[in-house]
Amino acid sequence: MAKDACEQGRIFLNDKPAKPGAEVKVGDKVFVQFGNGSLLVEVMALTESCRKEDAPGMYRVIE
């Protein structure tokens, strides 16, 4: 799904269209367009593996 969204130009990484293989770093801003809405988040943490309980601390919703 993420690959398709990137290829359709619906995901931006730091204000540039994201490519499916783009590496995300702490501090990056990710903008996602979906349906009638959109979401802008800042990456706060990255780990090799993540439990569902840890996910909310890994990003901050900006708008």
VOKOLVEX-953684 format. One record per atom (N, C-alpha, C): x, y, z; atom name; chain; residue number from 1. Coordinates in nm, 2 decimals, padded with zeros to 4 digits. Layout:
N
SITE;X;Y;Z;CA;A;NUM .
...
end
This chain:
63
SITE;00.08;-00.12;00.00;N;A;1 .
SITE;00.00;00.00;00.00;CA;A;1 .
SITE;00.09;00.13;00.00;C;A;1 .
SITE;00.19;00.13;00.08;N;A;2 .
SITE;00.27;00.25;00.09;CA;A;2 .
SITE;00.34;00.27;-00.04;C;A;2 .
SITE;00.39;00.16;-00.11;N;A;3 .
SITE;00.46;00.18;-00.24;CA;A;3 .
SITE;00.36;00.24;-00.34;C;A;3 .
SITE;00.24;00.19;-00.34;N;A;4 .
SITE;00.14;00.25;-00.43;CA;A;4 .
SITE;00.11;00.39;-00.40;C;A;4 .
SITE;00.10;00.43;-00.28;N;A;5 .
SITE;00.07;00.57;-00.24;CA;A;5 .
SITE;00.19;00.66;-00.28;C;A;5 .
SITE;00.31;00.61;-00.27;N;A;6 .
SITE;00.43;00.69;-00.31;CA;A;6 .
SITE;00.43;00.71;-00.46;C;A;6 .
SITE;00.40;00.60;-00.53;N;A;7 .
SITE;00.40;00.61;-00.68;CA;A;7 .
SITE;00.29;00.70;-00.73;C;A;7 .
SITE;00.18;00.71;-00.65;N;A;8 .
SITE;00.07;00.80;-00.69;CA;A;8 .
SITE;00.09;00.94;-00.65;C;A;8 .
SITE;00.20;00.97;-00.59;N;A;9 .
SITE;00.23;01.11;-00.54;CA;A;9 .
SITE;00.15;01.16;-00.43;C;A;9 .
SITE;00.11;01.06;-00.34;N;A;10 .
SITE;00.03;01.10;-00.22;CA;A;10 .
SITE;00.11;01.11;-00.09;C;A;10 .
SITE;00.24;01.08;-00.10;N;A;11 .
SITE;00.32;01.09;00.02;CA;A;11 .
SITE;00.44;01.18;-00.01;C;A;11 .
SITE;00.47;01.27;00.08;N;A;12 .
SITE;00.58;01.36;00.07;CA;A;12 .
SITE;00.67;01.35;00.19;C;A;12 .
SITE;00.80;01.36;00.17;N;A;13 .
SITE;00.89;01.35;00.28;CA;A;13 .
SITE;00.97;01.48;00.28;C;A;13 .
SITE;00.96;01.56;00.38;N;A;14 .
SITE;01.02;01.69;00.39;CA;A;14 .
SITE;00.99;01.77;00.27;C;A;14 .
SITE;00.86;01.78;00.23;N;A;15 .
SITE;00.81;01.86;00.13;CA;A;15 .
SITE;00.85;01.82;-00.01;C;A;15 .
SITE;00.90;01.70;-00.03;N;A;16 .
SITE;00.94;01.65;-00.16;CA;A;16 .
SITE;00.86;01.52;-00.18;C;A;16 .
SITE;00.82;01.49;-00.30;N;A;17 .
SITE;00.75;01.36;-00.33;CA;A;17 .
SITE;00.84;01.24;-00.28;C;A;17 .
SITE;00.78;01.15;-00.20;N;A;18 .
SITE;00.86;01.04;-00.15;CA;A;18 .
SITE;00.86;00.93;-00.25;C;A;18 .
SITE;00.98;00.86;-00.26;N;A;19 .
SITE;01.00;00.74;-00.34;CA;A;19 .
SITE;00.98;00.62;-00.25;C;A;19 .
SITE;00.93;00.51;-00.30;N;A;20 .
SITE;00.91;00.39;-00.22;CA;A;20 .
SITE;01.03;00.35;-00.13;C;A;20 .
SITE;01.15;00.37;-00.18;N;A;21 .
SITE;01.26;00.32;-00.10;CA;A;21 .
SITE;01.33;00.43;-00.02;C;A;21 .
SITE;01.26;00.54;00.00;N;A;22 .
SITE;01.32;00.65;00.08;CA;A;22 .
SITE;01.34;00.61;00.22;C;A;22 .
SITE;01.46;00.66;00.27;N;A;23 .
SITE;01.49;00.63;00.42;CA;A;23 .
SITE;01.43;00.75;00.50;C;A;23 .
SITE;01.37;00.71;00.61;N;A;24 .
SITE;01.31;00.81;00.70;CA;A;24 .
SITE;01.40;00.83;00.82;C;A;24 .
SITE;01.43;00.95;00.86;N;A;25 .
SITE;01.51;00.97;00.98;CA;A;25 .
SITE;01.44;01.05;01.08;C;A;25 .
SITE;01.48;01.05;01.21;N;A;26 .
SITE;01.42;01.12;01.32;CA;A;26 .
SITE;01.43;01.27;01.28;C;A;26 .
SITE;01.32;01.34;01.30;N;A;27 .
SITE;01.31;01.48;01.26;CA;A;27 .
SITE;01.24;01.50;01.12;C;A;27 .
SITE;01.23;01.40;01.04;N;A;28 .
SITE;01.17;01.41;00.91;CA;A;28 .
SITE;01.02;01.44;00.93;C;A;28 .
SITE;00.96;01.51;00.83;N;A;29 .
SITE;00.82;01.54;00.83;CA;A;29 .
SITE;00.76;01.46;00.71;C;A;29 .
SITE;00.65;01.39;00.74;N;A;30 .
SITE;00.59;01.30;00.64;CA;A;30 .
SITE;00.44;01.35;00.62;C;A;30 .
SITE;00.41;01.38;00.50;N;A;31 .
SITE;00.27;01.43;00.47;CA;A;31 .
SITE;00.21;01.32;00.38;C;A;31 .
SITE;00.09;01.28;00.42;N;A;32 .
SITE;00.01;01.18;00.36;CA;A;32 .
SITE;-00.12;01.23;00.32;C;A;32 .
SITE;-00.16;01.21;00.19;N;A;33 .
SITE;-00.29;01.25;00.14;CA;A;33 .
SITE;-00.37;01.12;00.12;C;A;33 .
SITE;-00.49;01.11;00.18;N;A;34 .
SITE;-00.58;01.00;00.16;CA;A;34 .
SITE;-00.72;01.04;00.16;C;A;34 .
SITE;-00.80;00.98;00.06;N;A;35 .
SITE;-00.94;01.02;00.05;CA;A;35 .
SITE;-00.96;01.17;00.05;C;A;35 .
SITE;-01.04;01.22;00.13;N;A;36 .
SITE;-01.06;01.36;00.14;CA;A;36 .
SITE;-00.98;01.43;00.25;C;A;36 .
SITE;-00.89;01.36;00.31;N;A;37 .
SITE;-00.81;01.41;00.42;CA;A;37 .
SITE;-00.66;01.41;00.40;C;A;37 .
SITE;-00.59;01.46;00.49;N;A;38 .
SITE;-00.44;01.45;00.49;CA;A;38 .
SITE;-00.39;01.45;00.63;C;A;38 .
SITE;-00.26;01.42;00.64;N;A;39 .
SITE;-00.20;01.41;00.77;CA;A;39 .
SITE;-00.05;01.45;00.76;C;A;39 .
SITE;-00.01;01.53;00.85;N;A;40 .
SITE;00.13;01.57;00.86;CA;A;40 .
SITE;00.19;01.53;00.99;C;A;40 .
SITE;00.29;01.45;00.99;N;A;41 .
SITE;00.35;01.40;01.12;CA;A;41 .
SITE;00.50;01.42;01.11;C;A;41 .
SITE;00.56;01.43;01.23;N;A;42 .
SITE;00.71;01.44;01.25;CA;A;42 .
SITE;00.75;01.31;01.31;C;A;42 .
SITE;00.86;01.26;01.26;N;A;43 .
SITE;00.92;01.13;01.31;CA;A;43 .
SITE;01.00;01.16;01.43;C;A;43 .
SITE;00.96;01.10;01.55;N;A;44 .
SITE;01.02;01.13;01.67;CA;A;44 .
SITE;01.13;01.02;01.71;C;A;44 .
SITE;01.11;00.90;01.67;N;A;45 .
SITE;01.20;00.79;01.70;CA;A;45 .
SITE;01.18;00.68;01.60;C;A;45 .
SITE;01.29;00.60;01.58;N;A;46 .
SITE;01.29;00.49;01.49;CA;A;46 .
SITE;01.36;00.37;01.57;C;A;46 .
SITE;01.30;00.25;01.54;N;A;47 .
SITE;01.36;00.13;01.60;CA;A;47 .
SITE;01.36;00.02;01.49;C;A;47 .
SITE;01.43;-00.09;01.52;N;A;48 .
SITE;01.43;-00.20;01.42;CA;A;48 .
SITE;01.30;-00.27;01.43;C;A;48 .
SITE;01.25;-00.29;01.55;N;A;49 .
SITE;01.12;-00.35;01.56;CA;A;49 .
SITE;01.04;-00.27;01.66;C;A;49 .
SITE;00.91;-00.28;01.65;N;A;50 .
SITE;00.82;-00.19;01.73;CA;A;50 .
SITE;00.70;-00.27;01.77;C;A;50 .
SITE;00.66;-00.26;01.90;N;A;51 .
SITE;00.53;-00.31;01.95;CA;A;51 .
SITE;00.43;-00.20;01.93;C;A;51 .
SITE;00.31;-00.25;01.91;N;A;52 .
SITE;00.19;-00.16;01.89;CA;A;52 .
SITE;00.19;-00.05;02.00;C;A;52 .
SITE;00.22;-00.09;02.12;N;A;53 .
SITE;00.21;00.01;02.24;CA;A;53 .
SITE;00.32;00.12;02.22;C;A;53 .
SITE;00.43;00.09;02.15;N;A;54 .
SITE;00.53;00.19;02.14;CA;A;54 .
SITE;00.51;00.29;02.03;C;A;54 .
SITE;00.42;00.25;01.93;N;A;55 .
SITE;00.41;00.34;01.81;CA;A;55 .
SITE;00.37;00.48;01.84;C;A;55 .
SITE;00.28;00.51;01.93;N;A;56 .
SITE;00.24;00.65;01.95;CA;A;56 .
SITE;00.35;00.74;01.99;C;A;56 .
SITE;00.46;00.69;02.05;N;A;57 .
SITE;00.57;00.78;02.09;CA;A;57 .
SITE;00.67;00.79;01.98;C;A;57 .
SITE;00.65;00.73;01.86;N;A;58 .
SITE;00.74;00.74;01.75;CA;A;58 .
SITE;00.71;00.85;01.65;C;A;58 .
SITE;00.60;00.92;01.67;N;A;59 .
SITE;00.56;01.03;01.58;CA;A;59 .
SITE;00.48;01.13;01.66;C;A;59 .
SITE;00.48;01.25;01.60;N;A;60 .
SITE;00.40;01.36;01.65;CA;A;60 .
SITE;00.31;01.41;01.54;C;A;60 .
SITE;00.18;01.42;01.56;N;A;61 .
SITE;00.09;01.48;01.46;CA;A;61 .
SITE;00.10;01.63;01.46;C;A;61 .
SITE;00.13;01.69;01.35;N;A;62 .
SITE;00.15;01.83;01.33;CA;A;62 .
SITE;00.01;01.89;01.29;C;A;62 .
SITE;-00.05;01.83;01.19;N;A;63 .
SITE;-00.18;01.87;01.14;CA;A;63 .
SITE;-00.25;01.77;01.07;C;A;63 .
end
